[in-house]
Amino acid sequence: MAHALVLGAGMVGVSTALALQAHGKDVVLVDKSKPGSETSYGNAGAIQAEAVEPYPIPLDMASLLKIVAGSDNAVHYHLNALLPNFGPLFHYFRNSFPARHKVISKQYARLIGQAIDDHADLIQGSRSEALITRNGMRRAHRSQKSLDVVVAQAEYMQREYGVLFRIEDGAALHRAEPELKTSLAGAIHWTDSWSVSDPGGLVKSYAALFAERGGIIVEGDAMTLSKSSSAWTVETSEGRQSVEHAVIALGPWAMEMLPRLGYRNPLFLKRGYHLHFAWPKGKNLTFPQAPMMDVANAVVISATEFGVRICSGAEIARRDAPPDPRQLYRGIEAVKELYELGPAVESTPWVGNRPCMPDMLPMVGKAPGQKNLWFNFGHGHQGFTLGPTTGRLLAEEMIGGLVPQSALAPDGRISRLRK
Ligand SMILES: Cc1cc2nc3c(=O)[nH]c(=O)nc-3n(C[C@H](O)[C@H](O)[C@H](O)COP(=O)(O)OP(=O)(O)OC[C@H]3O[C@@H](n4cnc5c(N)ncnc54)[C@H](O)[C@@H]3O)c2cc1C
């Protein structure tokens, strides 16, 4: 019998499978489709060394009013989604207050601080170097006032967490991104972050490494997971798989799995969209040189193998609500002011969900009250960055009993459903 089933082959699941395998364990990785086909495909492709503080809800009245009025492109909410998500959103709001947010950020920064090294090992092992660019990441500001405000924050982050940045004025930004067709006030250039030209391709490449090292990847439905006295079992295209341990690494779909396992779902989702645009014909150029956030419009622009990928901010919607990509379309109009774009590559945008915990930290560790059941989900805005790190930490706990960061442990963060 194999040692463990990892359910979900996004960045988090594949990395967990690799980490368990590195400890000499036989692992079966199960997904309903191919590895890296969902959220870990559709993101902005940034390995974010700079993301040491999770996104808080802004607390100043002006920003809150903008969100309420629907004029902040970073957040768009649907009234009918507020009630079903009231509990998680309220706790997320409370955790956005400075004292609590600072404690959370210390934990978060410790995780983020390990991410580049953990990816580096897997990039090398999977020979994925061609997908990686090490040009940092920019947050570009259209007005001097907005740039001035964030300089103090960036200096604080450097002092507190050691993340490195450069301030670029408009001219320096233009030298770094020569295809910009308009002059901006400048940017904060976070120099240590990396980017990936095909995020789903990187996950596939990590999954190929797992298979090359003897791991088994099968298609199957995680929702068929069941437990007997000595094993966890799941139905797959290769038949029934029975193993000692099961790991839930289902990203946004963890919220459907948890009630089946007897837990109250703690997650809420922040939807996001992307669309690709061709580079202008006949000019033989690619841009941007590093992922760039247009801060005023809350869109991230990155260069991918599919074209210029434009990703939107957070939408709070009911799980079953139809796509409403208005933030993306507003963002695209804004990007067109910055760059000359070719035609859209797809006719409809990709849509996916960031799986978010109310306390902003991923849930990594032993499931309370169940033997040999483990969690690794809830990575919110940075699961593509953090997958290899939380995968390694979970494997260390499963194999060696190490609980590296108690704040990540499920105990006390998830409750059982009443029978
Ligand atoms: C627009 C956008 C931009 C983002 N940009 C970034 C970024 O630049 N950097 C960053 O670090 N993060 C970014 N993120 C966040 C990041 O993409 C996620 O946190 C991360 O991909 C989550 O990984 P995961 O493995 O937990 O989930 P997923 O990648 O979604 O993997 C879950 C897997 O479970 C599988 N599954 C679902 N149901 C079943 C079932 N019944 N049976 C079997 N398998 C099942 C799915 O097929 C999927 O492969 C972004 C997210 C969005 C939406």
The ligand as a Tripos MOL2 file, in Angstrom:
@<TRIPOS>MOLECULE
LIG
   53    58     1     0     0
SMALL
NO_CHARGES

@<TRIPOS>ATOM
      1 C1         -6.0470   36.1020  -10.9790 C.3       1 LIG1
      2 C2         -5.1190   35.4360  -10.0030 C.ar      1 LIG1
      3 C3         -3.7770   35.8200   -9.9600 C.ar      1 LIG1
      4 C4         -2.8910   35.2150   -9.0440 C.ar      1 LIG1
      5 N1         -1.5700   35.5480   -9.0810 N.ar      1 LIG1
      6 C5         -0.6950   34.9100   -8.2500 C.ar      1 LIG1
      7 C6          0.7000   35.1700   -8.3310 C.ar      1 LIG1
      8 O1          1.1800   35.9180   -9.1810 O.2       1 LIG1
      9 N2          1.5270   34.5480   -7.4460 N.ar      1 LIG1
     10 C7          1.0540   33.6760   -6.5080 C.ar      1 LIG1
     11 O2          1.8380   33.1600   -5.7000 O.2       1 LIG1
     12 N3         -0.2730   33.3450   -6.4630 N.ar      1 LIG1
     13 C8         -1.1420   33.9440   -7.2980 C.ar      1 LIG1
     14 N4         -2.4800   33.6390   -7.2420 N.ar      1 LIG1
     15 C9         -2.9390   32.6620   -6.2440 C.3       1 LIG1
     16 C10        -2.5910   31.2310   -6.6600 C.3       1 LIG1
     17 O3         -2.8910   31.0380   -8.0170 O.3       1 LIG1
     18 C11        -3.3410   30.2050   -5.7970 C.3       1 LIG1
     19 O4         -3.1730   30.5190   -4.4200 O.3       1 LIG1
     20 C12        -2.7730   28.8140   -6.0500 C.3       1 LIG1
     21 O5         -2.7540   28.5160   -7.4230 O.3       1 LIG1
     22 C13        -3.5570   27.7550   -5.2910 C.3       1 LIG1
     23 O6         -2.9440   26.5140   -5.5950 O.3       1 LIG1
     24 P1         -3.6230   25.1850   -5.1600 P.3       1 LIG1
     25 O7         -2.7260   24.0770   -5.5730 O.co2     1 LIG1
     26 O8         -4.0200   25.2830   -3.7290 O.co2     1 LIG1
     27 O9         -5.0090   25.1550   -5.9840 O.3       1 LIG1
     28 P2         -5.2710   24.7420   -7.5170 P.3       1 LIG1
     29 O10        -4.1580   25.1490   -8.3890 O.co2     1 LIG1
     30 O11        -6.6350   25.2020   -7.8650 O.co2     1 LIG1
     31 O12        -5.2740   23.1720   -7.4420 O.3       1 LIG1
     32 C14        -6.3780   22.4400   -6.9300 C.3       1 LIG1
     33 C15        -6.5050   21.1880   -7.7640 C.3       1 LIG1
     34 O13        -7.5910   20.3910   -7.2480 O.3       1 LIG1
     35 C16        -8.1720   19.7450   -8.3540 C.3       1 LIG1
     36 N5         -9.5290   19.2860   -8.0130 N.ar      1 LIG1
     37 C17       -10.6320   20.0330   -7.7710 C.ar      1 LIG1
     38 N6        -11.6920   19.2400   -7.5120 N.ar      1 LIG1
     39 C18       -11.2530   17.9660   -7.5990 C.ar      1 LIG1
     40 C19       -11.8710   16.7150   -7.4450 C.ar      1 LIG1
     41 N7        -13.1720   16.5650   -7.1410 N.pl3     1 LIG1
     42 N8        -11.1110   15.6040   -7.6000 N.ar      1 LIG1
     43 C20        -9.8030   15.6930   -7.9180 C.ar      1 LIG1
     44 N9         -9.1700   16.8660   -8.0760 N.ar      1 LIG1
     45 C21        -9.8780   17.9880   -7.9110 C.ar      1 LIG1
     46 C22        -8.1890   20.7890   -9.4450 C.3       1 LIG1
     47 O14        -8.3130   20.1720  -10.7150 O.3       1 LIG1
     48 C23        -6.8400   21.4690   -9.2190 C.3       1 LIG1
     49 O15        -5.8290   20.9390  -10.0520 O.3       1 LIG1
     50 C24        -3.3770   34.2240   -8.1430 C.ar      1 LIG1
     51 C25        -4.7190   33.8140   -8.2020 C.ar      1 LIG1
     52 C26        -5.5810   34.4060   -9.1260 C.ar      1 LIG1
     53 C27        -7.0120   33.9240   -9.1840 C.3       1 LIG1
@<TRIPOS>BOND
     1     1     2 1
     2     2     3 ar
     3     2    52 ar
     4     3     4 ar
     5     4     5 ar
     6     4    50 ar
     7     5     6 ar
     8     6     7 ar
     9     6    13 1
    10     7     8 2
    11     7     9 ar
    12     9    10 ar
    13    10    11 2
    14    10    12 ar
    15    12    13 ar
    16    13    14 ar
    17    14    15 1
    18    14    50 ar
    19    15    16 1
    20    16    17 1
    21    16    18 1
    22    18    19 1
    23    18    20 1
    24    20    21 1
    25    20    22 1
    26    22    23 1
    27    23    24 1
    28    24    25 2
    29    24    26 1
    30    24    27 1
    31    27    28 1
    32    28    29 2
    33    28    30 1
    34    28    31 1
    35    31    32 1
    36    32    33 1
    37    33    34 1
    38    33    48 1
    39    34    35 1
    40    35    36 1
    41    35    46 1
    42    36    37 ar
    43    36    45 ar
    44    37    38 ar
    45    38    39 ar
    46    39    40 ar
    47    39    45 ar
    48    40    41 1
    49    40    42 ar
    50    42    43 ar
    51    43    44 ar
    52    44    45 ar
    53    46    47 1
    54    46    48 1
    55    48    49 1
    56    50    51 ar
    57    51    52 ar
    58    52    53 1
@<TRIPOS>SUBSTRUCTURE
     1 LIG1         1 GROUP 0 **** ****
